[in-house]
Amino acid sequence: QGHFVESGGGLVQPGGSLRLSCVGSGFTFGNYAVGWYRQAPGKEREMVASVHTRGGSIIFLDSVKGRFTISRDNAKNTVYLQMNSLKPEDTAVYYCKTTDSVWGQGTQVTVSS
């Protein structure tokens, strides 16, 4: 099974931006749609967005529409999540996943003043 290494998280003030990256390995990256998920403290993991093999994307959470953008670079086996106008409720651990990968460590995003 494949896996991802997520990075790019950190502490940011409300209204700030972050770009998350996840690099996949152990599977044929270009053949799979990839999703970004997040899990906030005390809450279930939820799917944020998905990007298809050729770049078409879907944002699933109404709360991030217009603020988050998902993209991929198949040459680099990497998926990105550009997050703008961050809010405290975006605080969570963010993960990448595809149907042929396991859950990784994720990257922590904390939005706080």
Beta strands, then each sheet from edge to edge (+ up, - down):
strand 1: 3-7
strand 2: 10-12
strand 3: 18-25
strand 4: 34-39
strand 5: 46-51
strand 6: 57-59
strand 7: 68-73
strand 8: 78-83
strand 9: 92-97
strand 10: 107-111
sheet 1: 1+ 3- 8+ 7-
sheet 2: 2+ 10+ 9- 4+ 5- 6+
end
